[in-house]
Every structure is written in C-alpha cells, then in structure tokens.
Amino acid sequence: MTYKKDFLCVQDFTKDELMEIINLSLAIKKAINSGYNPPLMKGKTLGMIFQQSSTRTRVSFETAMEQLGGHAQYLGPGMIQLGGHETIGDTGKVLSQLIDIVMARVIDHQTVVDLANACTIPVINAMSDYYHPTQAIADVITMMEHLPDGKRLEDCKVVFAGDGTQVCVSLGLICTKLGMNFVHYGPKPNQITKEYQNIMKANCKESGGSCEVTDKRSSVKGADFIYTDVWYGLYENEMPKAERVKRFKDYQVNRDLMELGNIGCKFLHCLPATRGEDVTDEVADSASSLCWLQAGNRLTAMRGLLVYFTRNRKIHSDLEIEAAKDTLDTYLYEHGYDLEKVYK
C-alpha cells in the first residue's frame, strides 16, 4: 500500500486514511496511559520550524517525540536559513539529509508546500494561514471520546461559531470527509469562502454528511458540539478590538448560545481564547467545556501523526544490526579505542 508522504491538509486524505491516523493516535494514547511508552520513534529526529510563536504545537510535538523515544529540535524564527539567504527548496534538501521528519508552523501556506516539495522526508503542516490539520485530528479525537449517548460520529452536529479561520476551514473539511453534520455560523464577510463551501459539499456527497454556512442563529439548534476560535485579531494589527467586537459580538459562545444545542452539548476551542470576546468564562470553565482535554489531545494527535508518517522508514533486522556493531567494534579496536570505556 502506498502512503502519502506529507500532511499539509486533511482534504488530501480519504475518510479511511484519516480514521487510520485517528485510531492509531488513540491506540498509542491507551498504551501510554496504561504505563507503556512504545519506542516507535527511537533514534529519530524531528525538526520543528516555527515562523510564529506557539504553546500547544511546540510542547505537544516535543513531548510526543520524547515519549516515543525520539528527539525534537526547535528551529525558531531566525535560527535557520528558511527563505532568507538560502531558498526554501535548498533548506528542504539539507534537512532531508540531517533529520527524519519536519513540522512547520508558517505564515504563508505556500512556504510549507514548497518545503514539502523539496524534502524527501515527511513534512507536517503545523499551521499555515490556510489550514490547521493537526488541530483537526485532535478535534475529532476529542469528539470521539465524548460522543453523546447512542450516537456515532456520523450522527453528530458540529457548529463552529464566529470567524472563518484556518481552524474553521480544517474542521469543516474533516467533518464533511467523515460524514458528520457541519455548520459554520458566522457573519459576512468572515464566512468560509465559496471555494471551500463547494469542496465541503462535494465531500458530503461522498460521505453522506451535511454542511451549511449561515449567519442565522437558528442553525445552532441541535448542536452536539459548539466550537469557536479567536476573532480576527490573533496576530497584531489585523483588526482593531472595537471593530472585532462590533462584527462578531452576536457570535460569542455564551450560556444563551450553548442552550440552543442539544442537552449535553459540549464546548470546543483550539485555544488560546480571548475570554470575554469569543467565549465567556462561564462557558470556558464549565462542565460542558472540553477545550482543556482538547488541548491535551494535541499530544495524542502528534504521536499518531509522527508514527503514521514515518512508517515507511527502513527497518533493520537484528542480524543487520549485530553485523553493523561487529564491524564498527572491529574498526574501533584496531584503531586503539578501549571498547569498555567507549560503551560505558
């Protein structure tokens, strides 16, 4: 079976492929929670490229590599020649000779596309201006762990309230791929674009799901999960606060909005949240809030993604490993190295 090399957007994957990643992530989580840290990334190195600051992404990837026996290198802004003195293509070729897998949190999506095209090793999009696919995997994992009684994933209605961010787009793509019922409840002109709406509709025809993009509050009725993200203004100087509040205030997730959902409706947020804007404290800190467990499932998702996308790496047999050790030991001994001290 041929597996895709990179994880740039959930739309690139079939329902079965996405569910394999999700189920793998859950299986690893179960093993670790039961006391067994499988050395599935032993001897492997992850390069973490960041053009933006991050909490959940950096910590979850580093922790995942540590738990699975590997190592992560932080490559923050200004630390490597990414598109500066060295082209993105050349950087990708170099990294392919030095490490085993790359994740990149970038400003422009084309950057991670160019990087993936240049790399011979897997590249994971850890967020761009278009997509946040690793978050989408964590979102579905969280929903699967908190399904309403008697419902399958495909029976659930997910409402994303507010701005049509890259998180909203990735959530809509994965929900419609998996046959779920997705609604983006948000104001014009900050709704998911017609292009993405058409892609989601095509997904629904294949999966049996449904999608709707609307500014009608009635669309929230019957929601099993209500999700939001920060309003347009996560990064400095994008939109003044007064303008953000004016445009999105009717889409705040508060008690009144939550009460439009089904009994037991759960709250989701990718974080960081702007309390008092996109969500009230009353909701974020309520028993209905899954956003903290959702943040924990970023780690669940990262472990599964790392293992899934390095599954085709060469595995050496015990005989090959023993022969290689013997050859190296012979060289070291013949050149005056004390093997007991070397290996101590």
Buried (B, 14 or more C-beta within 10 A) or exposed (E): EEEEBBBBBBBBBEBEBBBBBBEBBBBBBEBBEEEEEBEBBEEBBBBBBBBBEBEBBBBBBBBBBEBBBBBBBEBBEEEBEBBEEBBBBBBBBBBBEEBBBBBBBBEEBEBBBBBBEBBEBBBBBBBBBBBBBBBBBBBBBBBBBBBBEEEEBEEBBBBBBBBBBBBBBBBBBBBBBBBBBBBBBBBEEBBBEEEBBEBBBEBBEEBEBBBBBBBEBEBBEBBBBBBBBBBBBBEEEEBEEEEBBEBBEBBBBEEEBBEBBBEEBBBBBBBEBBEEBBBBEEBBBEEBBBBEBBBBBBBBBBBBBBBBBBEEEEEEEEEEEEEEEEEEBEEBEEEEEEEEEEEE
